[in-house]
Amino acid sequence: MKKYLLIFIILLYSSVSYSQEKSLKHEVEVAYGIFNFPNDMLNDNGMKGGFTANYMYRIKRWFWVGANVNWQFPSDPQYYNWREYYADGSFKDFEKFTVNRFFAFAPEMRLSYTNKKWVTLYSSFSAGYGINTGIKLHNDFCNNYYYWNITFFGGNWYFGKKQHFFFGGEFGIGFKGIYSIHAGYRF
């Protein structure tokens, strides 16, 4: 399954790189989302959020492909306590703490259903690979996880002389957050 996904991504990006139509657009953006998985699910002290950087390429007027990189704010320190017993009956207590950091990379697909001069409305899906650098059970210091995000409703509002700059927001579920705001540049 992983082979087929990799072949699909390579073919998709190669088809994009050979296309030379002027109507195709590149887009870069930086987003800040709140109530992200998994970091905000692990701590009880509120929503810390995280950043996502996106690159999108418009293949058709309604179909975009790209990738995003997600970094979530560290959570509060998590403490791990355990006790080791020795053969003579004595024991020693241990304590370690860590701050979880989540970093992920994922390809993204966007379907836009309104494409006007000043606004684009869309839905998107991304799935990829992530790393959690916090301590888990059994002293595993580098833990892998699968990154995913579904945007139910998102929008970009363009401004400037040639509408190169934009800002917007997204409502969805996943690692980018329940709600995220973003700003970017298209060329």
LUMVEX-162089 format. One record per residue: residue number from 1; residue in one letter; z, x, y of N, C-alpha, C in turn. Coordinates in nm, 4 decimals. Atoms other than C-alpha are relative to their C-alpha. Example, Ala and Ser with C-alpha at 12.3 -4.5 7.8 and 13.67 -1.06 7.14 Angstrom:
2
1:a:0.0000:0.0890:-0.1190:0.7800:1.2300:-0.4500:0.0000:0.0900:0.1200;
2:s:-0.0060:-0.0820:-0.1190:0.7140:1.3670:-0.1060:0.0730:-0.0770:0.1090;
//
This chain:
187
1:m:0.0000:0.0814:-0.1187:0.0000:0.0000:0.0000:0.0000:0.0863:0.1259;
2:k:-0.0065:-0.0875:-0.1169:0.0846:0.2813:0.2400:-0.1340:0.0671:0.0260;
3:k:0.1315:-0.0620:-0.0158:-0.2536:0.4457:0.1723:-0.0961:-0.0930:0.0723;
4:y:0.0919:0.0958:-0.0606:-0.4413:0.1296:0.2633:0.0322:-0.0250:0.1467;
5:l:-0.0398:0.0179:-0.1383:-0.2412:0.0823:0.5804:-0.0429:0.1197:0.0844;
6:l:0.0405:-0.1203:-0.0718:-0.3055:0.4422:0.6868:-0.1511:0.0039:0.0192;
7:i:0.1463:0.0017:-0.0116:-0.6799:0.4108:0.6151:-0.0430:-0.1036:0.1032;
8:f:0.0324:0.1029:-0.0972:-0.6925:0.0858:0.8148:0.0263:0.0480:0.1426;
9:i:-0.0339:-0.0486:-0.1339:-0.5188:0.2461:1.1145:-0.0985:0.1064:0.0452;
10:i:0.0945:-0.1057:-0.0358:-0.7479:0.5509:1.1086:-0.1366:-0.0598:0.0337;
11:l:0.1288:0.0645:-0.0283:-1.0617:0.3327:1.0896:0.0041:-0.0787:0.1305;
12:l:-0.0132:0.0769:-0.1225:-0.9338:0.1108:1.3680:-0.0037:0.0911:0.1221;
13:y:0.0002:-0.0926:-0.1127:-0.8648:0.4047:1.5988:-0.1331:0.0719:0.0154;
14:s:0.1302:-0.0658:-0.0124:-1.1956:0.5735:1.5174:-0.1038:-0.0951:0.0574;
15:s:0.0938:0.0958:-0.0580:-1.3858:0.2537:1.5981:0.0250:-0.0155:0.1490;
16:v:-0.0325:0.0091:-0.1409:-1.2030:0.2391:1.9295:-0.0512:0.1212:0.0754;
17:s:0.0374:-0.1212:-0.0711:-1.2810:0.5999:2.0190:-0.1507:0.0122:0.0208;
18:y:0.1443:-0.0080:-0.0152:-1.6585:0.5539:1.9720:-0.0570:-0.1095:0.0886;
19:s:0.0469:0.1091:-0.0838:-1.6830:0.2417:2.1834:-0.0072:0.0458:0.1449;
20:q:0.0207:-0.0496:-0.1351:-1.8202:0.3039:2.5341:-0.0222:-0.1115:0.1014;
21:e:0.0211:0.1093:-0.0928:-1.8246:-0.0376:2.7003:0.0931:0.0122:0.1194;
22:k:-0.0809:-0.0083:-0.1205:-1.7034:-0.0513:3.0586:0.1088:-0.1073:0.0048;
23:s:-0.0973:0.1082:-0.0056:-1.5190:-0.3786:3.0024:0.1271:0.0289:-0.0800;
24:l:-0.1196:-0.0328:0.0785:-1.2741:-0.2148:2.7608:0.1010:0.0717:0.0890;
25:k:-0.1064:-0.0512:-0.0867:-0.9411:-0.1255:2.9162:0.1052:0.0763:-0.0792;
26:h:-0.1170:-0.0724:0.0504:-0.6634:0.1236:2.8504:0.1201:-0.0507:0.0794;
27:e:-0.1197:0.0488:-0.0666:-0.3082:0.0270:2.9334:0.1195:0.0817:-0.0468;
28:v:-0.1257:-0.0683:0.0329:0.0162:0.2266:2.9474:0.1121:-0.0743:0.0704;
29:e:-0.1124:0.0720:-0.0592:0.3549:0.0704:3.0086:0.1313:0.0569:-0.0507;
30:v:-0.1372:-0.0338:0.0378:0.7263:0.1364:2.9985:0.0805:-0.1290:0.0099;
31:a:-0.0750:0.1256:0.0058:0.9588:-0.1480:2.8972:0.1478:0.0276:-0.0249;
32:y:-0.1442:-0.0020:0.0270:1.3322:-0.2102:2.8931:0.0362:-0.1339:-0.0618;
33:g:-0.0360:0.1231:0.0699:1.4612:-0.4642:2.6407:0.1493:-0.0104:-0.0217;
34:i:-0.1420:0.0228:0.0278:1.8000:-0.6212:2.5847:0.0144:-0.0715:-0.1326;
35:f:-0.0357:0.0556:0.1300:1.9649:-0.7316:2.2607:-0.0977:0.0471:-0.1076;
36:n:0.0896:-0.0633:0.0960:1.7748:-0.4896:2.0389:0.0623:0.0069:-0.1383;
37:f:-0.0406:-0.0322:0.1361:1.7941:-0.4553:1.6613:-0.0238:0.1483:-0.0179;
38:p:-0.1238:0.0375:0.0653:1.9630:-0.2683:1.5010:0.1215:0.0354:0.0831;
39:n:-0.1116:-0.0564:-0.0741:2.1775:-0.1056:1.7677:0.0950:-0.1056:0.0546;
40:d:-0.0868:0.1016:-0.0566:2.3073:-0.4173:1.9412:0.0643:-0.0863:-0.1070;
41:m:-0.0613:0.0750:0.1090:2.3785:-0.5753:1.6050:0.1237:0.0724:-0.0534;
42:l:-0.1082:-0.0796:0.0572:2.6194:-0.2912:1.5195:0.1231:0.0101:0.0890;
43:n:-0.1178:-0.0139:-0.0849:2.8460:-0.2915:1.8221:0.0360:-0.1338:0.0618;
44:d:-0.0505:0.1265:-0.0514:3.0575:-0.5669:1.9701:0.0188:0.0016:0.1508;
45:n:-0.0295:-0.0134:-0.1421:3.0668:-0.4456:2.3295:-0.1151:-0.0422:0.0899;
46:g:0.1064:0.0498:-0.0861:2.7617:-0.6280:2.4618:-0.1331:0.0648:-0.0287;
47:m:0.1376:-0.0436:0.0208:2.3962:-0.5527:2.4962:-0.0278:0.1259:0.0808;
48:k:0.0288:-0.1249:-0.0677:2.3035:-0.1959:2.5770:-0.1488:0.0177:0.0270;
49:g:0.1437:-0.0058:-0.0237:1.9247:-0.2276:2.5430:-0.0638:0.1287:-0.0460;
50:g:0.0754:-0.1176:0.0380:1.6587:0.0314:2.4909:-0.1343:0.0037:0.0703;
51:f:0.1286:-0.0206:-0.0657:1.3294:0.1705:2.6185:-0.1121:0.0030:-0.1026;
52:t:0.1203:-0.0063:0.0808:0.9811:0.1318:2.4768:-0.1137:0.0465:0.0890;
53:a:0.1212:-0.0438:-0.0681:0.6672:0.3176:2.5855:-0.1188:-0.0439:-0.0844;
54:n:0.1159:0.0547:0.0706:0.3353:0.1521:2.4934:-0.1297:0.0599:0.0520;
55:y:0.1401:-0.0239:-0.0362:-0.0292:0.2488:2.4920:-0.0816:-0.1063:-0.0719;
56:m:0.0839:0.1038:0.0589:-0.2763:-0.0349:2.4338:-0.1453:0.0234:0.0408;
57:y:0.1435:-0.0124:-0.0239:-0.6548:-0.0348:2.4086:-0.0658:-0.1335:-0.0339;
58:r:0.0650:0.1292:0.0198:-0.8646:-0.3488:2.4477:-0.1328:0.0195:-0.0725;
59:i:0.1241:-0.0062:0.0773:-1.1290:-0.3744:2.1750:-0.0921:-0.1138:0.0407;
60:k:0.0696:0.1196:-0.0469:-1.2363:-0.7269:2.2635:0.0815:-0.0567:0.1150;
61:r:-0.0723:0.0597:-0.1122:-1.1367:-0.9399:2.5566:0.1342:-0.0572:-0.0444;
62:w:-0.1202:0.0658:0.0501:-0.8693:-1.1065:2.3408:0.0775:0.0840:-0.1021;
63:f:-0.0627:-0.0792:0.1063:-0.7811:-0.8263:2.0914:0.0288:0.1413:0.0478;
64:w:-0.0464:-0.1322:-0.0419:-0.5799:-0.5128:2.1703:0.0628:0.0708:-0.1196;
65:v:-0.0725:-0.0822:0.0972:-0.4570:-0.2273:1.9493:0.0663:0.1141:0.0763;
66:g:-0.0696:-0.1091:-0.0657:-0.2181:0.0501:2.0325:0.1199:0.0446:-0.0805;
67:a:-0.1201:-0.0507:0.0661:0.1140:0.2086:1.9551:0.1143:-0.0027:0.0997;
68:n:-0.1166:-0.0084:-0.0865:0.4668:0.2118:2.0874:0.1028:0.0939:-0.0593;
69:v:-0.1121:-0.0868:0.0360:0.7600:0.4489:2.0817:0.1241:-0.0665:0.0570;
70:n:-0.1203:0.0719:-0.0390:1.1063:0.2932:2.0945:0.1201:0.0928:-0.0115;
71:w:-0.1260:-0.0751:0.0032:1.4358:0.4641:2.1835:0.1081:-0.0924:0.0504;
72:q:-0.1094:0.0892:-0.0386:1.7584:0.2660:2.1939:0.1201:0.0811:0.0445;
73:f:-0.1187:-0.0655:-0.0525:2.0661:0.3566:2.3880:0.1005:0.0247:-0.1104;
74:p:-0.1039:-0.0250:0.1011:2.3452:0.5134:2.1879:0.1031:-0.1119:-0.0008;
75:s:-0.1066:0.0999:0.0115:2.6045:0.2737:2.0593:0.1333:0.0668:0.0303;
76:d:-0.1338:-0.0549:-0.0167:2.9747:0.3169:2.1060:0.0310:0.0905:-0.1188;
77:p:-0.0334:-0.0868:0.1143:3.1294:0.5887:1.8895:0.0475:-0.0808:-0.1198;
78:q:-0.0433:0.0629:0.1237:3.1730:0.4830:1.5303:0.0808:0.1024:-0.0780;
79:y:-0.0901:-0.0901:0.0686:3.4626:0.6343:1.3394:-0.0044:-0.0251:-0.1502;
80:y:0.0006:0.0070:0.1459:3.4603:0.7099:0.9694:0.1227:0.0753:-0.0504;
81:n:-0.1220:-0.0588:0.0549:3.7892:0.7759:0.7925:-0.0064:-0.0028:-0.1516;
82:w:-0.0109:-0.0005:0.1446:3.8404:0.8807:0.4335:0.1094:0.0973:-0.0418;
83:r:-0.1072:-0.0817:0.0541:4.0995:1.0453:0.2168:-0.0498:0.0644:-0.1285;
84:e:0.0366:-0.0719:0.1222:4.0370:1.3126:-0.0461:0.1275:0.0401:-0.0735;
85:y:-0.1146:-0.0321:0.0852:4.2806:1.3544:-0.3332:-0.0299:0.1240:-0.0824;
86:y:0.0131:-0.1221:0.0788:4.3397:1.6809:-0.5147:0.0668:-0.0185:-0.1361;
87:a:-0.0504:0.0105:0.1379:4.4298:1.7447:-0.8803:0.1527:0.0036:-0.0052;
88:d:-0.1465:-0.0091:0.0028:4.7933:1.8246:-0.7938:0.0682:-0.1223:0.0624;
89:g:-0.0565:0.1224:-0.0554:4.8405:1.4790:-0.6358:0.0056:-0.0016:0.1525;
90:s:-0.0006:-0.0028:-0.1465:4.8194:1.5910:-0.2724:-0.1323:-0.0580:0.0516;
91:f:0.1214:0.0553:-0.0594:4.5646:1.4500:-0.0345:-0.0154:0.0513:0.1420;
92:k:0.0296:-0.0391:-0.1373:4.3983:1.5220:0.2995:-0.0831:-0.1116:0.0627;
93:d:0.0735:0.1039:-0.0717:4.2774:1.2675:0.5548:-0.1061:0.0646:0.0887;
94:f:0.1112:-0.0476:-0.0821:3.9444:1.3169:0.7329:-0.0450:-0.1109:0.0932;
95:e:0.0552:0.0965:-0.0948:3.7931:1.1494:1.0357:-0.1200:0.0637:0.0695;
96:k:0.1184:-0.0428:-0.0749:3.4464:1.1841:1.1840:-0.0446:-0.1164:0.0855;
97:f:0.0586:0.1064:-0.0805:3.2782:0.9925:1.4608:-0.1387:0.0427:0.0429;
98:t:0.1359:-0.0267:-0.0432:2.9227:0.9634:1.5783:-0.0454:-0.1080:0.0964;
99:v:0.0662:0.0967:-0.0855:2.7049:0.7882:1.8313:-0.1390:-0.0193:-0.0593;
100:n:0.1306:0.0269:0.0610:2.4041:0.6192:1.6716:-0.1110:0.0086:0.1030;
101:r:0.1211:-0.0069:-0.0812:2.0623:0.6927:1.8153:-0.1140:-0.0504:-0.0864;
102:f:0.1117:0.0575:0.0731:1.7574:0.4928:1.7091:-0.1298:0.0383:0.0694;
103:f:0.1286:-0.0421:-0.0518:1.4066:0.6283:1.7554:-0.1066:-0.0467:-0.0971;
104:a:0.1020:0.0555:0.0894:1.0918:0.4640:1.6190:-0.1396:0.0147:0.0599;
105:f:0.1417:-0.0004:-0.0370:0.7110:0.4837:1.6268:-0.0687:-0.1105:-0.0796;
106:a:0.0656:0.1105:0.0703:0.4898:0.1850:1.5430:-0.1354:-0.0328:0.0619;
107:p:0.1251:0.0571:-0.0495:0.1268:0.0714:1.5716:0.0242:-0.1442:0.0433;
108:e:-0.0177:0.1347:-0.0532:0.0882:-0.2530:1.7614:-0.1340:-0.0712:0.0117;
109:m:0.1181:0.0847:-0.0131:-0.1617:-0.5394:1.7658:0.0367:-0.1143:0.0947;
110:r:-0.0253:0.1037:-0.0994:-0.1883:-0.7836:2.0570:-0.1173:-0.0968:0.0042;
111:l:0.1008:0.1048:-0.0126:-0.3764:-1.1138:2.0795:0.0250:-0.0722:0.1311;
112:s:-0.0186:0.0665:-0.1289:-0.4266:-1.2402:2.4329:-0.0758:-0.1318:0.0007;
113:y:0.0619:0.1315:-0.0020:-0.5009:-1.6066:2.4882:-0.0305:-0.0483:0.1402;
114:t:0.0401:0.0270:-0.1375:-0.5294:-1.6115:2.8677:-0.0322:0.1336:0.0650;
115:n:0.0449:-0.1246:-0.0630:-0.7307:-1.3384:3.0414:-0.0634:-0.0334:0.1341;
116:k:0.0478:0.0258:-0.1355:-0.7643:-1.3911:3.4149:0.0089:0.1285:0.0805;
117:k:-0.0002:-0.1185:-0.0860:-0.8094:-1.1495:3.7019:0.1418:0.0476:0.0319;
118:w:-0.1348:-0.0350:-0.0433:-0.4406:-1.1606:3.7956:0.1041:-0.0095:-0.1093;
119:v:-0.1018:0.0209:0.1027:-0.2683:-1.2472:3.4665:-0.0624:0.0069:-0.1393;
120:t:0.0333:0.0035:0.1424:-0.2857:-1.1937:3.0900:0.1221:-0.0510:-0.0748;
121:l:-0.1068:0.0518:0.0853:-0.0767:-1.3974:2.8468:-0.0345:0.0325:-0.1441;
122:y:0.0289:-0.0517:0.1335:-0.0417:-1.2740:2.4899:0.1162:-0.0180:-0.0956;
123:s:-0.0989:-0.0152:0.1064:0.1451:-1.2516:2.1611:-0.0323:0.1302:-0.0716;
124:s:0.0268:-0.1293:0.0650:0.1863:-0.9296:1.9627:0.0913:0.0197:-0.1206;
125:f:-0.0767:-0.0375:0.1182:0.3161:-0.7735:1.6446:-0.0075:0.1508:-0.0152;
126:s:-0.0017:-0.1438:0.0292:0.4223:-0.4165:1.5696:0.0952:0.0258:-0.1159;
127:a:-0.0832:-0.0396:0.1140:0.5639:-0.2532:1.2600:-0.0211:0.1487:-0.0228;
128:g:0.0108:-0.1440:0.0200:0.6397:0.1096:1.1867:0.1234:0.0592:-0.0644;
129:y:-0.1007:-0.0818:0.0639:0.8946:0.3730:1.0988:0.1017:0.0453:0.1033;
130:g:-0.1039:-0.0425:-0.0913:1.2270:0.4588:1.2568:0.1024:0.0899:-0.0655;
131:i:-0.1051:-0.0915:0.0462:1.5093:0.7102:1.2292:0.1289:-0.0338:0.0733;
132:n:-0.1340:0.0190:-0.0538:1.8808:0.6496:1.2825:0.0746:0.1309:-0.0245;
133:t:-0.0642:-0.1305:0.0164:2.0655:0.9758:1.3469:0.1514:-0.0080:-0.0114;
134:g:-0.1447:0.0145:0.0132:2.4140:0.8343:1.3070:0.0463:0.0257:-0.1418;
135:i:-0.0579:-0.0208:0.1324:2.6501:0.8829:1.0149:0.0037:-0.1335:-0.0727;
136:k:-0.0113:0.1181:0.0849:2.6267:0.6307:0.7334:0.0960:0.0316:-0.1124;
137:l:-0.0872:-0.0248:0.1140:2.8248:0.5936:0.4178:-0.0463:0.1214:-0.0784;
138:h:0.0253:-0.1183:0.0819:2.8436:0.9007:0.1942:-0.0549:0.1164:0.0824;
139:n:0.0353:-0.1115:-0.0884:2.7876:1.1335:0.4936:-0.1502:0.0251:0.0090;
140:d:0.1450:-0.0123:-0.0148:2.4115:1.0674:0.5171:-0.0296:0.0028:0.1496;
141:f:0.0115:-0.0171:-0.1447:2.3267:1.2026:0.8638:-0.1344:-0.0429:0.0568;
142:c:0.1293:0.0413:-0.0517:1.9618:1.0987:0.8926:-0.0503:-0.1158:-0.0862;
143:n:0.0319:0.1204:0.0755:1.8769:0.7445:0.7862:-0.1304:-0.0608:0.0504;
144:n:0.1282:0.0589:-0.0345:1.5348:0.5852:0.7799:0.0098:-0.1516:-0.0012;
145:y:0.0075:0.1455:0.0013:1.4549:0.2252:0.8568:-0.1408:-0.0416:0.0407;
146:y:0.1302:0.0534:-0.0376:1.1511:0.0052:0.9101:0.0126:-0.0728:0.1321;
147:y:0.0034:0.0576:-0.1336:1.0781:-0.0855:1.2695:-0.0949:-0.1195:-0.0012;
148:w:0.0885:0.1149:-0.0146:0.9299:-0.4270:1.3533:0.0335:-0.0733:0.1288;
149:n:-0.0209:0.0824:-0.1175:0.8843:-0.6499:1.6540:-0.1080:-0.1071:0.0049;
150:i:0.0933:0.1107:-0.0186:0.7231:-0.9903:1.7090:0.0215:-0.0531:0.1413;
151:t:-0.0043:0.0583:-0.1335:0.6436:-1.1019:2.0634:-0.0623:-0.1380:-0.0077;
152:f:0.0508:0.1363:0.0032:0.6109:-1.4785:2.0738:-0.0796:-0.0325:0.1258;
153:f:0.0654:0.0278:-0.1270:0.5154:-1.4929:2.4413:0.0213:0.1188:0.0923;
154:g:-0.0075:-0.1098:-0.0950:0.4364:-1.2098:2.6806:-0.1029:-0.0193:0.1093;
155:g:0.0940:0.0130:-0.1109:0.2631:-1.1790:3.0134:-0.0020:0.1228:0.0881;
156:n:0.0189:-0.1065:-0.0985:0.1243:-0.9190:3.2529:-0.0544:-0.0633:0.1266;
157:w:0.0489:0.0444:-0.1288:0.0763:-0.9905:3.6238:-0.0481:0.1230:0.0747;
158:y:0.0658:-0.1161:-0.0594:-0.1655:-0.7524:3.7937:0.0035:-0.0093:0.1519;
159:f:0.0023:-0.0041:-0.1459:-0.1561:-0.6422:4.1550:-0.0647:0.1307:0.0432;
160:g:0.0678:-0.1161:-0.0549:-0.3111:-0.3825:4.3822:-0.1442:-0.0351:0.0358;
161:k:0.1362:0.0254:-0.0467:-0.6594:-0.3512:4.5285:-0.0946:-0.0320:-0.1153;
162:k:0.0862:0.0232:0.1164:-0.8289:-0.3342:4.1866:0.0802:-0.0493:-0.1205;
163:q:-0.0891:0.0523:0.1030:-0.5417:-0.4851:3.9835:0.0263:0.1025:-0.1117;
164:h:-0.0314:-0.1036:0.0988:-0.4611:-0.1540:3.8117:0.1471:-0.0026:-0.0400;
165:f:-0.1437:-0.0002:0.0278:-0.0826:-0.1931:3.8339:0.0426:-0.1379:-0.0497;
166:f:-0.0478:0.1287:0.0486:0.1104:-0.4622:3.6531:0.1483:0.0065:-0.0318;
167:f:-0.1364:0.0169:0.0486:0.4557:-0.5894:3.5675:-0.0003:-0.1267:-0.0846;
168:g:-0.0033:0.1172:0.0862:0.5609:-0.8470:3.3136:0.1259:-0.0078:-0.0820;
169:g:-0.1136:0.0203:0.0878:0.7963:-0.9649:3.0459:-0.0448:-0.0530:-0.1342;
170:e:0.0278:0.0464:0.1356:0.8140:-1.0552:2.6791:0.1237:-0.0693:-0.0568;
171:f:-0.1041:0.0663:0.0790:1.0173:-1.2994:2.4701:-0.0385:0.0155:-0.1461;
172:g:0.0310:-0.0177:0.1411:1.0407:-1.2206:2.1010:0.1237:0.0304:-0.0798;
173:i:-0.1099:-0.0384:0.0873:1.2519:-1.0888:1.8216:-0.0366:0.1333:-0.0633;
174:g:0.0243:-0.1292:0.0623:1.2897:-0.7398:1.6812:0.0615:0.1140:0.0782;
175:f:-0.0591:-0.1225:-0.0530:1.3549:-0.3860:1.7940:-0.0258:0.0199:0.1484;
176:k:0.0226:-0.0094:-0.1438:1.2046:-0.4213:2.1437:0.0980:-0.0862:0.0778;
177:g:-0.0990:0.0838:-0.0641:1.4606:-0.6895:2.2184:-0.0412:-0.1458:0.0045;
178:i:0.0259:0.1427:-0.0162:1.4918:-1.0628:2.2629:-0.0797:-0.0223:0.1279;
179:y:0.0731:0.0061:-0.1255:1.3740:-1.0200:2.6214:-0.0200:0.1425:0.0488;
180:s:0.0252:-0.1316:-0.0595:1.2092:-0.7176:2.7763:-0.0843:-0.0167:0.1251;
181:i:0.0815:-0.0053:-0.1210:1.0640:-0.6402:3.1162:-0.0763:0.1313:-0.0023;
182:h:0.0796:-0.1215:0.0023:0.7899:-0.3878:3.1694:-0.0840:0.0142:0.1258;
183:a:0.0911:-0.0327:-0.1100:0.5694:-0.2184:3.4272:-0.0971:0.1036:-0.0538;
184:g:0.0979:-0.0949:0.0511:0.2541:-0.0204:3.3778:-0.1228:0.0133:0.0867;
185:y:0.1256:-0.0316:-0.0677:-0.0931:0.0921:3.4751:-0.1126:-0.0167:-0.0996;
186:r:0.1172:0.0127:0.0870:-0.4322:0.0011:3.3316:-0.1185:0.0691:0.0663;
187:f:0.1175:-0.0723:-0.0503:-0.7537:0.1967:3.3624:-0.1152:-0.0137:-0.0944;
//
